[in-house]
Amino acid sequence: MEANSLLSLFAQANAFKEGDLLVGGTQDELIRGIARGRIADLSIAQIANTDFIEDRLTEILSKSLNRKALKEISHLRISELKAILLSEKGSDWVKIYATGLPSEAIAAVVKVMSDSELSQVATSIFNPIPNSFGDFGAAIGSARHFGSRIQPNSPGDEEDEILLSTLEGLCYGCGDVIIGLNPASDDLETIVCTEKLLQNVVERLQLPTRFCVLSDMVKQRSAMAHTKVDVGFQSLAGTSKGLEGMLGCDVDELLDLCRYFDGLYFETGQGSEVTNGAAQGVDMVTLEARCYGLARYIKQETGKWMIVNDVAGFIGPEVFSTGAQLRRACLEDTVMAKLHGLVMGLDVCSTFHMGIHPAELQQLTTEIVQLAAPAYLMAVAGKADPMLGYLTTSYREHPRLRKSSGKMVSSAFQKRMVEIGALTEEGNTDPTADRIAKLYAQYLKAGGDKRANEDLELEAKKKIKNLQEKGCDLGYGVSHQNEDPDFVTKRLDGLFSHARKALFAGLDAAVIRDCCESPVHVHTESKDREDYLAHPGSGEKISKESTQELIKLAKGLGNTSKIQFVISDGLNANAVSEHLRQVLPALKKSLYGTHFTYSRHDIIVRNGRVRAGYHIGQILQPDLIVHLIGERPGTGLNQLSAYMTYGKSPEGFSIFDPDMDHSLTTAVCGIHPQGKSPQSAAQEILRIIAKAIERKGTGVRLGKA
């Protein structure tokens, strides 16, 4: 079969999700049924002999296959493969032949399975990490195991918040797989400081777990010169184009980077390639399978400790928009990862603009743990991540999930939690502020603090109270029925309501007048706010009418300005209205009188996304775009972000393009008084501007300069 025909068939066969409509998918159940039938009749050989994409990743996926195993199973039709996987001998067959299964064939068999069939396969295959921390009981990834990643994110990368959030997670029995933090500021100094903090927690408390700062591998490699880096992190893509867009390099350079780390942590998620214009006509399920194929290849080549996490639901309604679709994606992805021999976790999550209520997500999470049997889930304080602004699994849910699934954290971790008093002597949870304070005292004592335990515990309780006053869900424990306290539920409902309002807010005209000398108002191709939220691509390009206005402006400017400021509403116009006065005038004041000239015409974008700034750069052709945009509704904080993009080649030609890689951009995120203060953000943006113009690059180009 020709590649184009097979691509079309694969897209049509998928269970419906909005993202596949962009690559040939269909909402017609009749067409879908016909496509599934045709895929079921295909042989593994037919699929293996077809290059879905002509790129380096395809070459690597083919190279990584066990040729002996592939030869023995190549005659099987997808319907026969499905029957084998659903049989009593399915898990034994997988142990022998899975290394010969092409990623695209794994995607094919998933497409022709029902949700219940996917669940049957998912709950029969496990890939434990052998002898992890000397654990021969409930090892990570084994059938008895269900664990978590503590995600102690902080909008301002504050040490106290990160530390106390981590300690609280331990008191719920969370963190046995890894403690992994997403830094709000992705600069080298922040990465190094955070790596040291997580290392201290793990080593001082002698925790049998790993730690990771989720920056890209290029920056993590640089951090190794200054501190210990335990586990290397990288988001993966199912195409070489997608990898290059995120990391600035292809498969071979990624593999070289992986060799430097003792452990590896990869994140994936259906739809990332589609939203970033890197799908190359391939459907979301198949691209996801190719991500797992890449992880399998790296595991084979390096032999490293490795986990994979599927961030299902993080992108938004343009990928999939309902709870049923989220459940389906989690089942598909878990089965595909397990068939690739990987230890697979899930971030069962929802962005606030996806519109899934917290109570619905909690019920879905319970169902997915039972149906998909993932090795682990995320674990955050309070369900709503305070920095990334999305809904995921709370610390409080994990003891209930372990009980309902009849599983446990790794044996070594369970034993150590009892020893340090994070859990009771019986191994039960008792997540009080007193217990967190005792862990805090142990942590500081292990670091050489000579103060009395009572003084250290009192200090911890004061810090917890201060964080509570800032809106952090820390130190509240659970109700007498081991459920969420009522006021915590009400707070979460308030965050949901706050986010929904922010999503439909407009820019404050008075703020624009105060900050902008000569604003130029433009709009994107989005017809309205609903169109903007449902179809992100419409917010990435300036409308034809506004483009003509900008072309006229460009002729008048004569390309004399090195810096162009762009202000967009993004997903949270309230963030712009709240913080622009403290950021933009300060930037301009500091630039005034220097050789860093900027345009007096600020471009104000309605329904704008980050790529809209690239499009404006293509039209106006400045050296540098500084794009201030509202983001991350759902944290309870109106957070502003700044994206700096240097748009000139070494020869002086403009490289701005709406489809340019995000890896060429440097971001300062989480701008808010309780995160990165607007004043400090302005100074950081200025430093980046100076470096970008001096080194003629931002993003990976700035990092490598």
C-alpha positions in Angstrom: 0.0 0.0 0.0 1.2 3.5 -0.8 2.3 5.6 2.2 -0.3 8.4 1.5 -3.2 5.8 1.4 -2.0 4.2 4.6 -1.7 7.6 6.4 -5.3 8.4 5.4 -6.5 5.0 6.5 -4.7 5.3 9.9 -6.2 8.8 10.5 -9.7 7.7 9.6 -9.6 4.6 11.9 -8.9 6.5 15.1 -11.5 6.9 17.8 -12.6 10.5 17.3 -10.6 13.3 18.7 -10.6 16.9 17.5 -6.8 17.0 16.8 -7.0 14.3 14.1 -9.3 16.4 11.9 -6.2 18.4 11.0 -4.6 15.3 9.5 -7.4 13.6 7.7 -9.5 12.1 10.6 -13.2 11.9 10.5 -16.3 12.2 12.7 -18.2 9.7 10.5 -18.5 6.4 12.4 -19.3 4.5 9.2 -16.1 5.6 7.6 -14.2 4.9 10.8 -15.6 1.3 10.9 -14.6 0.7 7.3 -11.0 2.0 8.0 -10.7 -0.2 11.0 -11.7 -3.2 9.1 -9.1 -2.5 6.4 -6.4 -2.0 9.0 -7.3 -5.3 10.7 -6.6 -7.1 7.4 -3.2 -5.5 7.0 -0.1 -7.6 7.9 2.7 -6.5 10.1 5.0 -6.8 7.1 2.9 -4.4 5.0 3.0 -1.8 7.8 6.7 -2.4 8.5 7.6 -1.9 4.8 5.9 1.5 4.6 7.7 4.7 5.6 5.0 6.9 7.1 7.5 9.8 7.1 10.8 10.1 5.4 13.0 11.4 8.2 15.8 10.3 10.5 13.4 9.1 13.2 11.8 6.6 10.8 15.3 5.2 10.0 16.0 4.8 13.7 12.7 3.1 14.4 13.4 0.6 11.7 17.0 0.1 12.9 15.9 -0.6 16.5 13.7 -3.6 15.6 14.7 -7.1 16.6 14.9 -8.5 13.0 14.6 -12.2 14.1 11.4 -11.5 16.0 10.0 -9.3 13.2 10.6 -12.1 10.7 8.7 -14.6 12.8 5.7 -12.4 13.3 5.6 -10.3 10.0 3.0 -12.6 8.4 0.5 -11.8 11.2 -2.5 -9.7 10.3 -3.5 -6.9 12.8 -6.6 -8.8 13.6 -4.5 -11.9 14.5 -2.1 -9.7 16.6 -5.1 -8.4 18.4 -6.4 -11.9 19.1 -3.0 -12.9 20.5 -2.8 -9.9 22.8 -6.3 -10.6 24.2 -5.6 -14.3 24.8 -4.4 -15.9 28.0 -0.9 -16.2 26.5 -0.8 -12.6 25.4 1.6 -11.3 28.0 4.0 -14.2 27.5 3.9 -13.6 23.7 4.8 -9.9 24.3 7.9 -10.9 26.3 9.2 -12.9 23.3 8.1 -10.8 20.3 7.4 -7.2 21.3 10.9 -6.0 20.3 10.1 -7.0 16.8 6.8 -5.0 16.7 7.1 -1.8 14.6 5.7 1.3 16.4 3.2 1.8 13.6 1.9 -1.8 13.9 1.4 -1.2 17.6 -0.6 1.9 16.7 -2.6 -0.1 14.3 -3.7 -2.8 16.8 -4.7 -0.1 19.3 -6.9 1.5 16.7 -9.0 -1.7 16.2 -9.5 -2.3 19.9 -12.5 -1.2 22.1 -11.9 0.5 25.4 -12.6 -2.7 27.3 -10.1 -4.6 25.1 -7.5 -2.0 25.6 -8.0 -2.3 29.4 -7.6 -6.1 29.2 -4.3 -5.7 27.5 -3.1 -2.8 29.7 -3.8 -4.8 32.9 -2.0 -7.9 31.7 1.4 -6.3 30.7 4.0 -4.9 33.1 7.6 -3.9 32.7 9.1 -3.5 36.2 12.4 -1.8 36.6 14.7 -4.6 37.8 16.2 -4.3 41.3 15.3 -0.6 41.6 16.8 0.5 44.9 17.2 -3.1 45.8 13.5 -3.5 45.7 12.3 -7.1 45.1 8.8 -6.5 46.5 6.5 -4.1 44.7 9.1 -2.8 42.2 8.4 0.2 40.1 6.3 -0.8 37.1 5.3 -4.2 38.5 1.8 -5.6 38.7 1.5 -4.9 42.5 2.9 -1.3 42.2 1.1 2.0 41.8 3.2 5.1 42.5 3.6 8.8 41.8 5.8 11.6 40.8 5.8 14.5 43.3 5.5 17.7 41.3 6.2 20.6 43.7 6.0 23.4 41.3 6.2 27.0 42.5 5.3 30.1 40.4 8.3 31.9 41.7 10.7 28.9 42.1 10.6 29.6 45.9 12.7 27.2 47.9 10.3 27.1 50.9 7.3 26.3 48.7 9.1 23.6 46.8 10.6 22.0 49.9 7.4 22.0 52.0 5.3 20.9 49.1 7.7 17.9 48.6 7.6 17.1 52.3 3.8 17.2 52.3 3.7 14.8 49.4 5.9 12.3 51.3 3.3 12.4 54.1 0.7 11.1 51.6 3.1 8.3 50.5 3.8 10.1 47.2 7.1 10.4 45.3 8.4 6.8 45.0 9.0 7.0 41.3 10.6 10.5 41.0 10.4 14.0 42.4 10.2 16.2 39.3 9.9 20.0 39.2 9.0 22.2 36.3 11.0 25.4 36.8 9.1 28.7 36.3 12.3 30.3 35.0 14.3 28.1 32.6 17.6 29.9 33.1 20.8 28.0 34.1 21.0 29.6 37.5 17.5 28.5 38.5 18.0 25.0 37.1 21.2 24.6 39.1 19.6 25.9 42.4 16.6 23.7 42.0 18.7 20.6 41.2 20.6 21.2 44.4 17.5 21.6 46.5 15.9 18.3 45.2 19.2 16.5 45.6 19.4 17.7 49.2 15.9 16.4 49.9 16.6 13.0 48.5 20.0 12.6 50.0 19.4 14.1 53.5 16.3 12.0 54.0 17.8 9.0 52.2 14.8 8.6 50.0 14.8 5.6 47.6 13.7 7.7 44.6 15.1 9.8 41.8 14.9 13.6 41.2 14.7 15.7 38.1 14.3 19.3 37.0 12.2 19.3 33.8 14.2 21.7 31.6 15.5 20.6 28.2 18.5 18.4 28.0 20.8 21.0 26.5 20.4 23.2 29.6 20.5 20.2 31.9 23.8 19.1 30.3 25.1 22.6 31.0 24.0 22.4 34.6 26.2 19.3 35.1 29.2 21.6 35.3 27.8 23.2 38.4 25.9 20.4 40.3 24.7 16.8 40.3 22.0 16.1 37.7 20.3 12.8 38.5 17.7 12.2 35.8 17.7 13.9 32.4 14.4 15.1 31.1 13.1 15.7 27.6 9.8 15.9 25.8 9.6 13.7 22.8 8.0 14.0 19.4 7.0 11.5 16.7 8.8 13.3 13.9 12.2 14.6 13.4 10.7 18.0 12.7 8.9 17.9 16.0 12.1 17.0 17.9 14.1 19.8 16.1 11.4 22.3 17.0 11.6 21.4 20.8 15.3 20.7 21.2 17.0 22.2 18.2 18.4 18.8 17.2 17.4 15.4 15.8 17.5 11.8 17.1 21.3 11.3 17.0 22.2 14.4 19.0 19.4 13.5 21.4 20.9 10.1 21.9 24.3 11.6 22.5 22.8 13.9 25.2 21.1 11.0 26.9 24.4 9.2 27.4 25.4 11.9 30.0 22.6 11.1 32.4 22.3 8.3 34.9 18.5 8.1 34.4 16.1 9.3 31.7 12.6 10.8 32.0 10.6 11.4 28.8 7.2 13.1 28.4 4.9 12.6 25.5 1.2 13.4 24.8 -1.1 13.0 21.9 -1.5 16.2 19.9 1.8 18.0 20.5 3.0 17.5 16.9 -0.3 18.6 15.5 -0.5 21.8 17.5 3.2 22.6 16.7 2.8 22.0 12.9 5.1 19.0 12.9 2.6 16.1 12.4 3.5 15.8 8.6 0.1 14.3 7.9 0.3 11.5 10.5 -2.4 10.9 13.0 -2.0 11.5 16.8 -2.1 7.8 17.9 0.6 6.8 15.4 2.8 9.8 16.3 2.5 8.8 20.0 3.5 5.3 19.2 6.6 6.6 17.3 7.5 8.6 20.5 7.5 5.3 22.4 9.6 3.7 19.7 12.1 6.5 20.1 12.2 5.9 23.9 12.6 2.1 23.2 15.6 2.8 20.9 17.3 5.1 23.4 16.8 2.5 26.2 18.3 -0.2 24.0 21.3 2.0 23.1 22.0 3.3 26.6 20.7 0.7 29.0 19.7 3.6 31.3 17.0 3.7 34.1 14.0 5.1 32.2 10.4 6.1 32.7 8.0 7.7 30.3 5.0 10.0 31.2 2.1 10.7 29.0 0.7 14.2 29.7 -2.8 13.4 28.5 -5.1 16.4 28.4 -2.5 19.2 28.8 -2.8 20.8 25.5 -6.5 21.7 25.3 -9.7 21.2 23.5 -8.1 21.5 20.0 -6.7 18.0 20.7 -9.6 16.4 22.5 -12.3 18.0 24.6 -14.3 15.5 26.6 -13.7 13.1 29.5 -14.4 10.1 27.3 -11.8 11.2 24.8 -9.3 11.7 27.7 -10.0 8.2 29.0 -9.6 6.7 25.5 -6.2 8.5 25.0 -4.9 7.2 28.4 -5.9 3.6 27.5 -4.4 3.9 24.0 -1.1 5.4 25.2 -0.6 3.0 28.1 -1.1 0.0 25.9 1.3 1.3 23.3 4.0 2.2 25.8 3.7 -1.2 27.5 4.0 -3.0 24.2 7.2 -1.0 23.7 8.6 -2.4 26.9 8.5 0.9 28.8 7.6 1.9 32.4 4.6 4.1 31.7 3.0 6.8 33.8 0.1 9.2 33.2 -0.6 12.8 33.9 -4.4 12.5 33.8 -5.0 16.2 33.5 -7.1 19.0 32.0 -6.4 22.5 31.1 -9.0 25.0 32.4 -10.0 26.0 28.9 -10.8 22.4 28.2 -13.7 22.8 30.6 -13.6 19.5 32.5 -14.8 20.2 36.0 -12.4 19.1 38.9 -15.0 16.6 40.2 -15.3 15.0 36.8 -11.6 14.8 36.4 -11.3 13.1 39.8 -13.8 10.5 38.8 -12.0 9.9 35.5 -8.7 9.5 37.3 -10.2 6.7 39.5 -11.5 4.9 36.4 -8.3 5.2 34.5 -6.2 3.8 37.3 -8.4 0.8 37.3 -8.6 0.4 33.5 -5.1 1.3 32.4 -2.9 0.2 35.3 -0.3 2.9 34.8 2.9 2.6 36.8 2.4 6.1 38.3 0.4 9.4 38.2 1.3 12.9 38.9 0.9 14.2 42.5 0.5 17.9 43.3 -0.6 19.9 46.4 -4.2 20.8 45.9 -5.0 19.3 42.4 -4.5 22.6 40.6 -0.8 23.0 39.7 0.2 26.5 41.2 2.7 27.3 38.4 1.5 25.5 35.2 -2.2 26.3 35.8 -3.9 23.0 35.0 -5.8 20.3 36.9 -4.1 17.0 37.7 -4.0 14.5 40.6 -3.7 15.8 44.1 -1.7 14.3 47.0 -5.0 13.6 48.7 -6.2 11.3 45.9 -3.2 8.9 46.0 -4.0 7.0 49.2 -7.6 6.5 48.0 -6.3 5.4 44.6 -3.9 2.9 46.1 -6.7 1.5 48.2 -9.2 1.2 45.4 -6.7 -0.4 43.1 -5.3 -2.8 45.7 -1.8 -1.7 44.9 1.1 0.0 46.8 4.1 2.3 46.4 7.4 0.6 45.9 8.4 -1.6 48.9 11.7 0.2 49.5 9.9 3.6 49.5 7.1 2.4 51.8 9.7 1.1 54.3 11.7 4.3 54.3 8.5 6.5 54.7 7.7 4.6 57.9 11.3 5.0 59.2 11.4 8.8 58.8 7.8 9.2 60.2 6.3 10.4 56.9 3.8 7.6 57.4 2.5 6.0 60.6 4.2 2.9 62.1 1.4 0.9 60.4 2.2 2.5 57.1 -0.9 4.6 56.9 -1.1 8.3 55.9 -1.6 11.0 58.5 -0.8 14.2 56.6 -0.9 16.8 59.3 1.1 20.0 59.6 2.8 18.5 62.6 4.1 15.6 60.6 5.3 17.9 57.8 7.1 20.0 60.4 8.9 17.0 61.9 10.2 16.1 58.4 11.3 19.7 57.9 13.3 19.4 61.2 14.9 16.2 60.1 15.8 17.7 56.7 17.6 20.7 58.3 19.3 18.6 61.0 20.7 16.3 58.3 22.1 19.5 56.6 23.9 20.5 59.8 21.4 22.8 61.5 22.1 22.8 65.2 18.8 24.3 66.5 16.4 22.3 68.6 13.8 20.2 66.9 11.0 22.3 68.6 12.4 25.5 67.1 12.7 24.0 63.6 9.2 22.6 63.8 7.8 25.9 64.8 9.6 27.6 61.9 8.1 25.0 59.5 4.6 25.7 60.8 5.1 29.5 60.4 6.3 29.0 56.8 3.3 26.7 56.1 1.0 29.4 57.4 2.6 32.1 55.3 2.2 29.9 52.2 -1.4 29.3 53.0 -2.0 33.1 53.2 -0.5 33.3 49.7 -3.1 30.8 48.5 -1.0 27.5 48.6 -2.9 24.3 49.5 -0.4 23.1 52.0 -0.8 21.8 55.6 -4.6 21.4 55.5 -4.5 17.6 55.6 -7.8 15.7 55.0 -11.2 15.6 56.6 -12.2 13.0 59.3 -13.7 10.9 56.4 -10.3 11.0 54.7 -11.7 13.2 52.0 -10.9 16.7 50.8 -11.8 19.4 53.4 -14.9 21.4 52.3 -13.1 24.7 52.1 -10.4 23.1 49.9 -13.1 21.9 47.5 -14.7 25.4 47.5 -11.2 26.9 46.8 -10.8 24.6 43.8 -14.2 25.6 42.5 -13.1 29.2 42.9 -10.0 28.6 40.8 -12.1 26.9 38.1 -14.5 29.9 38.0 -11.6 32.4 38.0 -10.0 30.6 35.1 -13.2 30.5 33.0 -13.6 34.3 33.5 -10.0 35.0 32.6 -10.4 33.0 29.4 -13.1 35.3 28.1 -11.7 38.6 29.5 -10.6 41.5 27.2 -7.7 43.9 27.5 -8.2 47.0 29.6 -8.1 50.0 27.2 -6.9 52.3 29.9 -3.9 50.1 30.6 -3.0 50.1 26.9 -3.3 53.9 26.8 -1.0 54.3 29.9 1.7 52.0 28.6 1.8 52.5 24.9 2.7 55.7 23.1 1.3 54.8 19.7 -0.5 51.4 19.9 -1.5 49.6 16.7 -4.4 47.3 17.2 -4.6 44.1 15.1 -6.5 40.9 15.3 -5.7 37.3 14.3 -7.7 35.0 12.1 -9.9 33.9 15.0 -13.5 34.7 14.3 -14.3 35.1 18.0 -13.1 33.9 21.4 -14.8 30.5 21.0 -13.0 30.0 17.7 -9.7 31.0 19.3 -10.0 28.5 22.1 -11.2 25.6 19.9 -8.8 26.3 17.0 -5.5 27.5 18.2 -4.1 27.9 14.7 -6.5 30.7 14.1 -4.8 32.7 16.8 -1.3 32.1 15.4 -1.6 34.2 12.3 -2.6 37.9 11.8 -5.7 38.4 9.7 -5.3 39.6 6.1 -6.8 42.9 7.0 -4.5 43.5 9.9 -1.5 42.2 7.8 -2.1 45.0 5.3 -2.1 47.6 8.1 1.2 46.2 9.4 2.7 46.2 5.9 1.9 50.0 5.7 3.4 50.4 9.1 6.6 48.6 8.1 7.1 50.9 5.1 6.8 53.9 7.4 9.3 52.4 9.9 12.0 51.8 7.3 13.4 48.9 9.4 15.1 51.3 11.8 13.9 49.6 15.1 15.8 46.7 16.5 13.1 45.8 19.1 9.4 45.4 18.5 7.1 45.1 21.5 3.9 42.9 21.0 1.1 42.7 23.6 -1.4 39.8 23.3 -4.4 38.8 25.4 -3.5 35.1 25.1 -5.4 32.9 27.4 -5.7 35.5 30.2 -6.1 39.1 29.2 -6.5 39.9 32.9 -2.8 39.2 33.4 -1.9 41.8 30.8 -4.3 44.4 32.4 -2.9 43.7 35.9 0.9 43.7 35.2 1.7 45.5 32.0 2.0 48.9 33.8 4.8 47.4 36.0 6.7 45.8 33.1 6.5 47.6 29.8 7.2 51.2 30.9 10.2 49.9 33.0 11.6 48.1 30.0 11.3 51.2 27.8 12.7 53.5 30.4 15.8 51.3 30.7 16.2 51.0 27.0 15.8 54.8 26.4 19.1 56.4 25.5 20.9 53.1 24.7 21.8 51.7 21.3 18.9 49.2 21.7 16.3 51.1 19.7 12.7 50.1 19.9 9.6 51.0 17.9 7.2 53.5 19.4 4.4 51.6 17.8 3.5 48.7 20.1 1.4 46.0 18.4 -1.7 45.0 20.4 -3.1 41.7 19.4 -6.7 40.5 20.0 -7.0 36.7 20.3 -3.3 36.2 19.9 -1.0 33.3 20.6 2.8 33.1 20.8 3.2 32.4 17.1 1.2 35.6 16.3 4.4 37.4 17.4 6.5 35.4 14.9 4.0 36.4 12.1 4.3 40.1 13.2 8.1 39.7 13.1 7.9 38.3 9.5 5.9 41.4 8.4 7.9 44.1 10.3 11.3 42.4 10.3 12.8 43.8 13.5 15.9 42.2 15.0 14.0 41.2 18.1 10.4 40.6 19.1 9.4 41.0 22.8 6.0 39.4 23.2 4.1 40.0 26.4 1.1 37.7 26.7 -1.4 36.5 29.3 -1.1 32.8 30.2 -1.9 29.9 32.6 -5.4 30.7 33.8 -6.3 28.4 36.8 -3.5 29.2 39.2 -5.6 31.8 41.0 -2.9 34.2 39.8 -3.0 36.3 36.7 0.3 35.4 35.2 2.0 37.3 32.4 4.8 35.8 30.2 7.4 37.4 28.0 8.7 35.6 24.9 11.8 37.0 23.3 12.7 35.9 19.8 15.7 37.1 17.8 14.7 36.9 14.2 17.9 37.5 12.1 20.2 35.0 10.5 24.0 35.4 10.9 23.9 37.0 7.4 21.3 39.6 8.6 18.2 38.1 6.9 14.9 37.8 8.7 14.0 34.3 9.8 10.7 35.2 11.4 7.9 32.9 10.3 4.6 31.8 11.9 5.8 28.2 11.7 9.3 28.8 13.2 10.4 26.5 16.0 9.6 27.5 19.6 13.2 26.4 20.4 14.4 29.6 19.0 12.6 31.6 21.7 13.6 32.5 25.2 10.7 32.8 27.7 10.2 34.5 31.1 7.1 33.0 32.6 5.0 33.3 35.8 5.2 37.1 36.1 3.1 38.0 39.2 3.9 39.4 42.6 3.5 36.0 44.1 5.6 34.4 41.4 8.3 36.3 39.5 7.7 39.9 40.5 7.0 42.3 37.6 10.0 44.4 38.7 12.5 41.4 38.7 10.9 40.1 35.4 11.6 43.5 33.7 15.2 43.3 34.8 15.5 39.7 33.5 13.9 40.6 30.2 16.4 43.4 29.8 19.3 41.1 30.4 18.0 38.7 27.8 17.5 41.5 25.3 21.1 42.6 25.8 22.4 39.0 25.4 20.2 38.3 22.4 21.3 41.3 20.4 25.0 40.8 21.4 25.0 37.1 20.5 22.4 37.4 17.7 20.1 34.6 19.0 17.6 33.5 21.5 16.4 30.1 22.7 18.8 27.3 21.8 20.9 29.7 19.7 21.4 31.9 22.8 22.1 28.8 24.9 24.7 27.5 22.5 26.4 30.9 21.9 
